[in-house]
């Protein structure tokens, strides 16, 4: 009965905490109950601007433009090609019995070429470039999702660091207080110099620890702002809110059942690569087959008139069909075909292997989520025990029944328990985010 009452109280407190306007949006919590940005509004603000401000994503976005350009280049091989040629010449002729003859002339021409029939090789090349563009889009979308996951992970790491810094600051203040208290007791003859030295040693160690944590937190914070492009000013969660979140939030139960057909950017790219190699085989097959092109032209030339040193300018119109047939290429097309077949087989094998690896990964993530849910509850119990122990040590220390070292050790144990709980919660959120990313690829 007591366990049921405790569980209902946790649900009620979590509901009250969720509807607080300063911490989470109720609509978003309902739609995405496990995303860290729902619990940390600052992270939501960073992610909303990530695609526009992250320098790395801005660089990688240019790959999409390059893929689109490749598609345009490939499609151009099927279209008309039109050119213009103009010549201005100064002509000097040495004609028999007439001496030198000099004149100026200007000639021009316009030509046109359009492929008619290439055994599907041009369409295959266009399809290859189209699949390359699709792969570029999938890769960028996957990169963006991965970068969002990395940003979530980095943000949670910074939250843990700030939380650890707050705990270390509180412990350092306690160490200072204990040292001053023991100094006063020494003046009264209640404790020895050795006891004071122990408290001073504990304070100095805590000062070194606090300094290291601050340095690391400041550096990681600067790296976070650099990689996300987000302006400075983030607090990375306030300690009271984060403590309540770790100790009282009721996380959702087991993740949804695995879907029957998993997919990922890597698998989709491999499927596209297999189709690309099929088209490369078609292109190689067409190498030694006759090809027809439509040609046309309008050009000018000059011919000499009979019995005269004058010339006549002619305008000529040409329209026809050109046939080209490469008979032998020293097995070049054969080599291309075999290479494409080999790449296709390799991609098919990789597709099967990666499909099995993906399912194993998703199953492992599913098990990790279930395991971390239980671990969170155990860590919460450890925090309660450590807190009770610390409160007991406070009373015994005031009564001079325990040494300052034992009292301070109880405080450090409480800090470690709270920090372990926070790290476990952070790990849970990271694993759940990775699980959602791996299982929701087809929905994005």
C-alpha positions as CSV (number, residue, x, y, z in Angstrom):
1,X,0.0,0.0,0.0
2,X,2.8,2.4,0.8
3,X,4.6,1.7,-2.5
4,X,1.4,2.5,-4.4
5,X,0.9,5.7,-2.5
6,X,4.5,6.7,-3.2
7,X,4.1,6.0,-6.9
8,X,0.9,8.1,-7.1
9,X,2.6,11.0,-5.3
10,X,5.4,10.8,-7.8
11,X,3.0,11.0,-10.7
12,X,1.2,13.9,-9.1
13,X,4.4,15.8,-8.5
14,X,5.6,15.2,-12.0
15,X,2.3,16.5,-13.4
16,X,2.6,19.7,-11.3
17,X,6.2,20.0,-12.5
18,X,5.3,19.5,-16.1
19,X,2.6,22.2,-16.2
20,X,4.9,24.8,-14.8
21,X,5.4,27.4,-17.6
22,X,9.0,27.9,-16.7
23,X,10.1,24.4,-17.3
24,X,8.2,22.6,-20.0
25,X,5.4,22.9,-22.6
26,X,2.5,20.5,-22.0
27,X,1.8,20.0,-25.7
28,X,5.4,19.1,-26.5
29,X,5.6,16.8,-23.5
30,X,2.7,14.9,-24.8
31,X,4.1,14.6,-28.3
32,X,7.8,13.9,-27.4
33,X,7.9,12.7,-23.8
34,X,11.6,11.7,-23.8
35,X,13.3,14.5,-25.7
36,X,15.8,16.4,-23.5
37,X,14.7,19.7,-25.0
38,X,11.2,19.2,-23.5
39,X,12.8,19.3,-20.0
40,X,15.4,22.0,-20.8
41,X,13.9,25.0,-22.7
42,X,17.4,26.4,-23.3
43,X,18.3,23.3,-25.3
44,X,15.0,23.7,-27.3
45,X,16.1,27.3,-28.3
46,X,19.6,26.0,-29.4
47,X,18.1,23.2,-31.5
48,X,15.6,25.6,-33.2
49,X,18.5,27.6,-34.5
50,X,21.0,24.8,-35.0
51,X,20.4,24.3,-38.8
52,X,21.0,28.0,-39.5
53,X,23.8,28.8,-37.1
54,X,26.0,25.7,-36.7
55,X,29.2,26.3,-38.8
56,X,29.7,22.6,-39.5
57,X,26.2,22.2,-41.0
58,X,26.7,25.3,-43.1
59,X,29.8,23.7,-44.6
60,X,28.1,20.3,-45.3
61,X,25.1,22.0,-46.9
62,X,27.3,22.8,-49.8
63,X,27.5,19.1,-50.6
64,X,23.8,19.3,-51.6
65,X,24.6,22.0,-54.1
66,X,27.4,19.9,-55.6
67,X,25.1,16.9,-56.0
68,X,22.4,19.1,-57.7
69,X,25.1,20.4,-60.0
70,X,26.1,16.8,-60.9
71,X,22.5,16.1,-61.8
72,X,22.3,19.2,-64.1
73,X,25.6,18.1,-65.8
74,X,24.3,14.6,-66.4
75,X,20.9,15.7,-67.8
76,X,22.7,18.1,-70.2
77,X,24.1,15.2,-72.1
78,X,20.5,14.3,-73.4
79,X,19.7,17.8,-74.5
80,X,20.5,20.0,-77.5
81,X,23.9,21.5,-78.0
82,X,24.1,24.7,-80.0
83,X,27.2,26.6,-80.9
84,X,28.2,29.6,-83.0
85,X,31.4,30.2,-84.8
86,X,32.6,33.4,-86.5
87,X,35.9,34.0,-88.3
88,X,37.5,37.2,-89.7
89,X,40.4,36.5,-92.1
90,X,42.9,38.5,-94.1
91,X,43.6,36.3,-97.2
92,X,46.7,36.6,-99.4
93,X,46.8,34.5,-102.5
94,X,49.6,33.9,-105.1
95,X,47.7,33.0,-108.3
96,X,49.6,31.9,-111.4
97,X,49.9,34.7,-114.0
98,X,47.9,37.1,-111.8
99,X,50.3,38.0,-109.1
100,X,49.3,38.5,-105.5
101,X,45.6,38.8,-104.5
102,X,44.5,40.2,-101.2
103,X,41.1,40.4,-99.6
104,X,39.2,40.3,-96.3
105,X,36.4,37.9,-95.5
106,X,34.1,37.1,-92.6
107,X,32.6,33.7,-92.2
108,X,30.1,32.3,-89.7
109,X,28.4,29.1,-88.7
110,X,25.8,27.7,-86.4
111,X,25.8,24.0,-85.4
112,X,23.3,21.8,-83.5
113,X,23.6,18.3,-82.0
114,X,21.0,16.2,-80.2
115,X,21.4,12.5,-79.1
116,X,18.7,10.3,-80.6
117,X,19.3,6.8,-79.5
118,X,22.1,5.6,-77.1
119,X,20.6,2.3,-75.9
120,X,19.4,3.9,-72.6
121,X,22.9,4.8,-71.5
122,X,22.1,8.6,-71.2
123,X,19.0,7.9,-69.1
124,X,21.1,5.5,-67.0
125,X,23.7,8.2,-66.4
126,X,21.0,10.7,-65.4
127,X,19.6,8.1,-63.0
128,X,23.0,7.6,-61.4
129,X,23.3,11.4,-60.8
130,X,19.8,11.5,-59.5
131,X,20.6,8.7,-57.0
132,X,23.8,10.5,-56.0
133,X,21.7,13.6,-55.3
134,X,19.3,11.5,-53.2
135,X,22.2,10.0,-51.3
136,X,23.5,13.5,-50.6
137,X,20.1,14.6,-49.2
138,X,19.8,11.5,-47.1
139,X,23.4,12.0,-45.8
140,X,22.8,15.6,-45.0
141,X,19.5,14.8,-43.2
142,X,21.2,12.1,-41.3
143,X,24.1,14.4,-40.5
144,X,21.7,17.0,-39.2
145,X,19.9,14.5,-37.0
146,X,23.2,13.2,-35.7
147,X,24.4,16.7,-35.0
148,X,21.2,17.4,-33.1
149,X,21.8,14.3,-31.0
150,X,25.4,15.4,-30.4
151,X,24.1,18.8,-29.3
152,X,21.7,17.1,-26.9
153,X,24.5,15.0,-25.6
154,X,26.9,17.9,-25.2
155,X,24.2,20.0,-23.5
156,X,23.5,17.2,-21.0
157,X,27.2,16.8,-20.3
158,X,27.3,20.6,-19.6
159,X,24.3,20.3,-17.3
160,X,26.1,17.5,-15.4
161,X,29.3,19.6,-15.2
162,X,27.4,22.7,-13.9
163,X,25.6,20.5,-11.4
164,X,28.9,18.9,-10.3
165,X,30.3,22.4,-9.9
166,X,27.3,23.5,-7.7
167,X,27.8,20.4,-5.6
168,X,31.5,21.0,-5.3
169,X,30.9,24.7,-4.4
170,X,28.5,23.7,-1.6
171,X,31.0,21.1,-0.3
172,X,33.8,23.6,-0.4
173,X,31.7,26.0,1.6
174,X,31.1,23.3,4.1
175,X,34.8,22.5,4.3
176,X,35.5,26.2,5.0
177,X,32.8,26.2,7.7
178,X,34.2,23.1,9.4
179,X,37.7,24.5,9.4
180,X,36.6,27.7,11.0
181,X,34.5,25.8,13.6
182,X,37.4,23.5,14.5
183,X,39.7,26.5,14.8
184,X,37.4,28.0,17.4
185,X,37.2,24.6,19.2
186,X,41.0,24.4,19.2
187,X,41.1,27.8,20.9
188,X,38.8,26.3,23.6
189,X,41.0,23.2,23.9
190,X,38.3,20.9,22.6
191,X,40.2,19.5,19.6
192,X,43.9,19.1,18.7
193,X,46.0,20.7,16.0
194,X,45.9,17.4,14.0
195,X,42.1,17.7,13.7
196,X,42.4,21.2,12.4
197,X,45.1,20.1,9.9
198,X,42.7,17.4,8.6
199,X,40.0,19.9,8.0
200,X,42.4,22.3,6.2
201,X,43.6,19.4,4.0
202,X,40.0,18.6,3.1
203,X,39.3,22.2,2.3
204,X,42.4,22.5,0.0
205,X,41.5,19.2,-1.8
206,X,38.0,20.5,-2.4
207,X,39.3,23.8,-3.6
208,X,41.5,22.0,-6.2
209,X,38.6,19.9,-7.3
210,X,36.3,22.9,-7.6
211,X,38.9,24.8,-9.7
212,X,39.3,21.8,-12.1
213,X,35.6,21.5,-12.6
214,X,35.2,25.2,-13.3
215,X,37.9,25.2,-15.8
216,X,36.5,22.1,-17.6
217,X,32.9,23.5,-17.5
218,X,34.0,26.9,-18.9
219,X,36.0,25.3,-21.7
220,X,33.2,22.9,-22.7
221,X,30.7,25.8,-22.6
222,X,32.9,27.7,-25.1
223,X,33.2,24.7,-27.3
224,X,29.4,24.2,-27.2
225,X,28.8,27.8,-28.3
226,X,31.4,27.5,-31.0
227,X,29.9,24.3,-32.5
228,X,26.3,25.3,-32.3
229,X,26.8,29.0,-33.3
230,X,24.4,30.0,-30.5
231,X,25.2,33.2,-28.6
232,X,26.4,33.0,-25.1
233,X,24.2,33.4,-22.0
234,X,22.9,29.8,-21.4
235,X,22.7,28.7,-17.8
236,X,22.5,25.0,-18.5
237,X,19.7,24.3,-16.0
238,X,19.4,25.6,-12.5
239,X,20.4,23.2,-9.7
240,X,17.0,23.1,-7.8
241,X,15.1,22.4,-11.0
242,X,17.6,19.8,-12.1
243,X,17.6,18.1,-8.7
244,X,13.8,17.9,-8.7
245,X,13.9,16.5,-12.3
246,X,16.4,13.8,-11.4
247,X,14.7,12.8,-8.1
248,X,11.0,13.1,-8.9
249,X,10.4,12.8,-12.7
250,X,8.6,9.6,-13.7
251,X,10.1,8.6,-17.0
252,X,7.9,6.8,-19.6
253,X,7.9,3.0,-19.5
254,X,9.5,0.6,-22.0
255,X,10.0,2.0,-25.5
256,X,7.7,0.8,-28.3
257,X,8.0,-2.6,-29.8
258,X,10.5,-2.9,-32.5
259,X,9.2,-2.4,-36.0
260,X,9.4,-5.2,-38.5
261,X,11.6,-3.4,-41.0
262,X,14.3,-1.1,-39.7
263,X,16.0,1.4,-41.9
264,X,18.8,3.9,-41.6
265,X,20.6,6.4,-43.8
266,X,23.4,3.9,-44.2
267,X,21.0,1.2,-45.5
268,X,19.2,3.6,-47.8
269,X,22.5,4.8,-49.3
270,X,23.5,1.2,-49.9
271,X,20.2,0.5,-51.7
272,X,20.8,3.5,-53.9
273,X,24.3,2.4,-54.6
274,X,23.0,-1.0,-55.7
275,X,20.7,0.7,-58.1
276,X,23.5,3.0,-59.3
277,X,25.6,0.0,-60.2
278,X,22.8,-1.5,-62.2
279,X,22.7,1.7,-64.3
280,X,26.5,1.6,-64.6
281,X,26.2,-1.9,-66.1
282,X,23.7,-0.6,-68.6
283,X,26.0,2.3,-69.5
284,X,28.9,-0.2,-70.0
285,X,26.7,-2.4,-72.2
286,X,26.0,0.5,-74.5
287,X,29.7,1.3,-75.1
288,X,30.1,-0.9,-78.1
289,X,26.6,-0.4,-79.7
290,X,25.8,2.0,-82.5
291,X,24.6,5.4,-81.4
292,X,22.5,7.9,-83.4
293,X,22.7,11.7,-83.1
294,X,20.7,14.4,-84.8
295,X,23.0,17.0,-86.3
296,X,22.3,20.3,-88.1
297,X,24.2,23.3,-89.1
298,X,24.1,26.6,-91.0
299,X,27.5,27.7,-92.2
300,X,29.1,30.0,-94.8
301,X,32.0,29.3,-97.2
302,X,33.5,30.8,-100.3
303,X,34.2,29.4,-103.7
304,X,36.1,31.0,-106.6
305,X,34.2,32.0,-109.7
306,X,35.3,30.5,-113.0
307,X,37.8,32.6,-115.0
308,X,37.8,35.3,-112.4
309,X,39.7,36.3,-109.3
310,X,36.4,37.0,-107.5
311,X,34.9,34.7,-104.9
312,X,31.3,33.8,-104.1
313,X,29.9,33.6,-100.5
314,X,27.6,30.7,-99.9
315,X,25.1,30.0,-97.2
316,X,24.7,26.3,-96.5
317,X,22.0,24.5,-94.4
318,X,22.8,21.0,-93.2
319,X,20.4,18.6,-91.4
320,X,21.1,14.9,-91.0
321,X,21.6,11.9,-88.7
322,X,25.0,10.8,-87.6
323,X,25.7,7.2,-86.7
324,X,28.7,6.2,-84.6
325,X,29.7,2.7,-83.7
326,X,32.7,1.8,-81.6
327,X,33.7,-1.7,-82.7
328,X,36.5,-2.5,-80.3
329,X,37.8,-0.8,-77.2
330,X,40.4,-3.3,-75.9
331,X,37.9,-4.7,-73.3
332,X,37.4,-1.3,-71.7
333,X,33.7,-1.6,-71.5
334,X,34.0,-5.2,-70.3
335,X,36.2,-4.1,-67.5
336,X,33.7,-1.4,-66.5
337,X,30.9,-3.9,-66.5
338,X,32.8,-6.3,-64.3
339,X,33.8,-3.6,-61.9
340,X,30.2,-2.4,-61.6
341,X,29.0,-6.0,-60.9
342,X,31.6,-6.4,-58.3
343,X,30.6,-3.2,-56.5
344,X,27.0,-4.2,-56.7
345,X,27.7,-7.6,-55.0
346,X,29.8,-5.9,-52.4
347,X,27.0,-3.4,-51.6
348,X,24.4,-6.2,-51.4
349,X,26.6,-8.0,-48.9
350,X,27.1,-4.8,-46.9
351,X,23.3,-4.2,-46.9
352,X,22.6,-7.6,-45.4
353,X,25.4,-7.3,-42.8
354,X,24.4,-3.7,-41.8
355,X,20.7,-4.7,-41.6
356,X,21.6,-7.3,-39.0
357,X,23.9,-5.0,-37.2
358,X,21.3,-2.3,-37.0
359,X,18.7,-4.7,-35.5
360,X,21.3,-5.8,-32.9
361,X,22.0,-2.2,-32.1
362,X,18.4,-1.3,-31.7
363,X,17.8,-4.4,-29.5
364,X,20.7,-3.4,-27.3
365,X,19.4,0.2,-27.0
366,X,16.0,-1.2,-26.1
367,X,17.6,-3.3,-23.3
368,X,19.7,-0.4,-22.1
369,X,16.6,1.8,-21.7
370,X,14.9,-0.8,-19.6
371,X,18.1,-1.3,-17.5
372,X,18.6,2.4,-17.0
373,X,15.1,2.9,-15.9
374,X,15.7,0.4,-13.1
375,X,19.1,1.9,-12.4
376,X,17.5,5.4,-11.9
377,X,15.3,4.0,-9.2
378,X,18.2,2.4,-7.4
379,X,20.2,5.6,-7.6
380,X,17.3,7.5,-6.1
381,X,17.3,5.1,-3.2
382,X,21.0,5.6,-2.8
383,X,20.5,9.4,-2.6
384,X,17.9,9.0,0.1
385,X,20.2,6.7,2.1
386,X,23.2,9.0,1.7
387,X,21.1,12.0,2.6
388,X,19.9,10.4,5.8
389,X,23.4,9.4,6.6
390,X,24.6,13.0,6.1
391,X,21.8,14.4,8.3
392,X,22.8,12.0,11.0
393,X,26.5,13.0,10.7
394,X,25.5,16.7,11.1
395,X,24.0,15.9,14.4
396,X,26.8,13.7,15.6
397,X,29.4,16.2,14.4
398,X,27.7,19.0,16.4
399,X,27.9,16.7,19.5
400,X,31.6,16.1,18.8
401,X,30.9,12.3,18.4
402,X,32.5,11.9,15.0
403,X,35.6,13.5,13.4
404,X,35.4,16.2,10.8
405,X,36.8,13.8,8.3
406,X,33.9,11.4,8.7
407,X,31.4,14.2,8.6
408,X,32.9,15.6,5.4
409,X,33.1,12.1,3.9
410,X,29.4,11.8,4.5
411,X,28.9,15.0,2.5
412,X,31.1,13.8,-0.3
413,X,29.2,10.5,-0.4
414,X,25.9,12.4,-0.7
415,X,27.4,14.5,-3.6
416,X,28.6,11.4,-5.4
417,X,25.2,9.8,-5.0
418,X,23.4,12.8,-6.4
419,X,26.0,13.1,-9.2
420,X,25.6,9.4,-10.1
421,X,21.9,9.8,-10.3
422,X,22.2,12.8,-12.6
423,X,24.6,10.9,-14.8
424,X,22.3,8.0,-15.0
425,X,19.4,10.2,-15.9
426,X,21.5,11.9,-18.6
427,X,22.6,8.5,-19.9
428,X,19.0,7.5,-20.1
429,X,18.0,10.5,-22.1
430,X,21.0,10.0,-24.5
431,X,20.2,6.4,-25.1
432,X,16.5,7.1,-25.6
433,X,17.3,9.8,-28.1
434,X,19.6,7.5,-30.0
435,X,16.9,4.8,-30.0
436,X,14.3,7.2,-31.3
437,X,16.7,8.3,-34.0
438,X,17.4,4.7,-35.1
439,X,13.8,3.5,-35.1
440,X,12.1,6.6,-36.6
441,X,14.2,7.1,-39.7
442,X,11.3,6.2,-42.1
443,X,9.1,8.8,-40.3
444,X,11.4,11.7,-40.9
